[in-house]
Amino acid sequence: MEPMFLIVIVVILALSFDFINGFHDTANAIATSVSTRALSPRNAILIAASLNFIGALTFTGVAKSIGGKVADPSTLDHGMIIIVATLIAAIAWNLITWWFGIPSSSSHALIGSMAGAVIASAGFAGINSSGFASIIKGLIFSPIIAFVIGFIVMKLVYWIFANFSPHRLNKNFRTMQIVTACFQSFTHGTNDAQKAMGVITFALVAGGLQTDLEVPLWVKISAATAMGLGTSVGGWKIIKTMGSKIFKIEPANGVSADLTSASVILGATLTGFPVSTTHVVTSGILGVGAAKRFRDVKWNVAGKIIVTWFITIPISAILAGAVFKLIELLFL
């Protein structure tokens, strides 16, 4: 297949992934504010779409990590086909989990798919083991950090505002949730939208159109726009799971969870690590819920979410490997 044709296919698939990521993962950023009625669904989605767009244009460190840490695109024989297989598998897994309302990780799906496609093409030797390991560590430890911080933040909120009446406390925190929802949406854009940017840049290097992992301006704008448009569609299945099925969220809980997850995501973005916003947000909510009342958390729902976390990378890797082999059989 012609390199330019493949690059066009990669760009279309990558922007489709970003669009799907917008309605699949961005629901995490606004779930708590919608569930506590701090924001109407319409206003929450408009805010999330706008701030995701701005956040996506702000940083590029995560894009460079995605573009070069899993594998070196300049050394792979079928780099473009690898990216096509990666995106098809990641999109398929995102749609499957969205359909069932499971807040799985788009980051895990993308990284697992890329690893699977690389292995199918070049064997395990094609994987940049140190870079891949550092990404996996970030994906593993960020939810743990979010859970611990969420627990501590919620305990501090209860201690500081112990003498406030519940009505006054909820009223004040409901107003604060508008600010924290904005912060959460912005940080989501700074990390998640960059993953599609990294994939497109990987393809540009593999196709010989550029020699480094600097993200072109047109790639930034395209990915940010796709993320913003996807956000505007909304993700009501995920909002329902995140906003009500884990535990009953009140405004003080929502603010604590939003501040926790947004801070962890922004910290990861500043250090260039791609993290799962889904994992971080869910873990922040779990930490806050455990601090509020441990037995009120619906741990069976949390357990199903965690199982999905663990199976996403291997399943998406197998899917991508199978897609690569199918393309290889038909076209190479």
N, C-alpha and C positions, 0 to 999 in steps of 0.2 A: 504494500500500500504506500502511496505517496506521502512523504513527511508532512507537507502542508495540509493535506486532507486529514491526516491524523491529528495535527495540532488543532485544527478547527473542531474535530470531534472531541478532543480533550477539553477545549475551552467550553464547549456546549455542555459537556457532562459535568465539568467542575462547577460551572455556574448553576447547573441544575441541582448539584449536591448542596451548594450554598443556599439556594432557594428553599430546598427541603429542610436543610438545617435551620433556616429561619423559622419555619412553622413547627419544626420538631423540637428544637432545643430552646428557642427563645421563649417558649411558654414557661420555661423554668424561671426566667427573669421576672415575669409578671404574675406568676401563679399566686403568690402570697398576697399581693396588693389587690388582686381581683377577688380572692376568696374572703378577704376581710372588708370588702366594699370600700376600700380607700380610693380605688379608681374604678370607673366603669370599664367593662371590657373594651369598648371602642377607644376610650382615651388611653387605656393601658397599652393597647396595640399601637396606637399612633406614636406614643412616647417611645415605646420599645423600638419601633421601626426607625424613627429618626435618630435615636441615640446609638442604635446598632450601626447605622450608616456612618455616623461621626467616629465612633470607636474603631470601626474597621479601617478608616483612613489614617489613624493616628500612629500605629506602630507596625513594624515589619519583622521583629525578631523571631516571632513564632513561625512566620512564613518561611524564613530561612532554615529553621530547625526541621520543619516538615520537608522542605525541598532538598535537604542534604544529609540529615542525620540518620535516616533509615537506610539509605543506600546512596551511592555516588552516581548521579544520572549520566555523567560523562563516560563511565566505564561499562555501562550495560549495553548489550547488543540490541535488545528490543525494548528500550526505555519507553518509547511511546505506547507500545502495546501494553506494557506493564501498567502504565497510568490509566489507559482505557479500562483494563480489567479491574484495577483498583477502584475506580469510580463506579463502575457498573455494580460491583459487589457491595460497596458501601451504601449506595443509593438503595439497592434492594433491601438490605438489612434495616436501614432507616425507615423505609416504608412499611416493612413487616411489623416492626416494633411500634411505629406510630399507629398503625391500624388497630393494634390491640391495646393501645393506651399505655404502653410500657416506656418509662423514661430511660431508655438505653442511651449509650454514649455514642454520638456521631464521631467523636475523636477516636474512641476505641475502634469503631467500625472502619474509619479511614486508615488508621495506622496498621491495624490487623490486616486489612485488605492489601495495603501496599507491601507489607512483609510477605504475605502469601503469594502475591503475583511475582515478586522478586525471586522468591524461593523456587517457584514453578519455572522461572526463566533461567536462573543462574545457579540454583542450589543455595544451600545455606552460606556458601562463601560470598554470595552477592550481598548479604546483609552487613551493614556497618555495625558490628556487634556492640562497640562501646557507645556509639550514638543512639542505637536502638535501645540499649539497656538504660541509658539516662532518661529517655522519654518514658519508658515503662515505669521507672522509679517515680518520676513526677506524677504519672497517672495513678500510681498506687498510694503514694504518701499524701497527695493533696486532699483526698476525701477524709483521711484520718485527721489531718490538721484542721480541716473545716469542722469536723464533728467536735473536736476538743475546744476549738475557739468558740463555736456556737454555744456549747454547754457553759463555758466561762462567761461569755457575754450575757447570756440570759440570766445567769445567777447574779451578775453585777447589776443588771437592770432591776431585778426583784429587790435587791438589797438597797439600791439607791432610791427607788421609788416605793419603798415599803409602806410609807405613810399616806400615799395618794389613794383616793377612792378609785375603785375599778372603772367607774364611768369616766372620770376625768382622765385617768391614765389611758384608756382606750381612745378617747377623743384626741388627746395630744399626739399619741403615737400613730393614729390613723392619718393625721396631717403629715407627720414625719415620713410615713411610708411612701408618699409621693416622691420625696427626695431620694429615698433609698432605692425605689424602683428605677428611677432615672440612673442612679449610680450603677445599679445592677445591670441595666440594659447596655450602658456604655461599656462596661468591662467585658460583657459578653461579646460585643463587637470587636474589642481589642484582641481577643483570643480566638474565637471560633471562625470569624470571617477570614482570618489569615491562613487557615488551613487550606482553603481552596486556592488562595493566592500562591501558597507554597507548591501545591500540586501543578498549577499552570506553569510556574517558574521552572519546576523540575522538568516539565515537558519541553519548555523552550530551550533549556540547556541540552537535554537529550536529543532534541531535533537540530542542534547546532545553530540556533538563532541567537543565542547569547552564551557567554563563557563564564558568567558568575551567577550568584544567587540573588542579586539585587532585584527587587520586585518592581517591574515597570509601572508607571502611573496608570496606564490604561487597565492593567490587571487589578490594581487597588480599587479603582472606581467601579469596574465591572463587578468584582466580588462584593464590594460594599453595597452596591445597588441590588444585587441578587439577594443578599441577606436581608436588606430592608424590605424588599418586596415580599419575600417569604414570611417575614415577621407580620406583615400587614394581613396575611391570610389567616393567621392565628393558629393555635394548636389546642383546641378545647379538650381533647381527650387527655393530653398531658397535663393541662391546667387542673382538670378534675382530680387526677391522681396526686399531683404535687400539693394542691391547695386544700384537699380535704380528706384524702384516704389515709394519709400517714398519721395525722392527729388534727384535732380541731385548732386551727390557727387563729389567734387574736392579734390585734394590731401590734402590741409589744413584741409578740413572738415574730411577727412578720418583719419588723424593723431589725430585730436582732439577727434573724436568718439572712436578710438581704445584706446587711453590713458585713456579716461574716463571709458569705460566699463571694461578694464583690471584692472584698479586700484580698482574699486568697487568690482569686482569678487575676486581679491586677498585679499582685506580687509575682505571679507566674509569668504574666505577659512581660513585665519589666526585666525578668531574667531570661526571657526567650524560650520558656518551656510551654509546650502545648499541654493543657490540662483538659480534663473532661468537665465542662461546665455543668453537665447533668449530675455527675458524681459529686461535685463540690456543692452545688445547690441542695441536692438531696441530703447530703451528709450534714450540711449546716442546719437544715430543718430538723433532722434526726437529733442533732446535738441540742438544739433549742427545746425540742419536745421532751427529751430525756431530762433536761434541767427543770422543765415545768412540772412534769409528773411522769416518771418513768413508765408506769403501768398504763398510762393513757395512750402511749405510742402504739400504733398497730404494727407490731414487729413482724407479723406474718406478711403484710404488704411490703414492709421494708426488706424482708427476706427474699421475696420474689424479685424485687428490684436488684438486690445484690447478686442473686444468681445470674440475672441477665448481664450484669457488669462482667462477671467472670467468663461467661460463655461467648461474649461478643467478639473478642479478639480471635479466638480459635475458629469460630464459625465463619466470620468474615474472611479470615485467611484462607480457609478451605474453599469458600465461594469464589474468591478472587483467583486462587490457583486453578480452579476448574474452568472459570471464564477464560483465563489466559490460555490454557491448553486447548479449549474449544476454538478460540481465535487462531491459535497456532495451527491447528489441524485444518481449518477452513481457508486461511489466507496466507500462511507463511510457507 
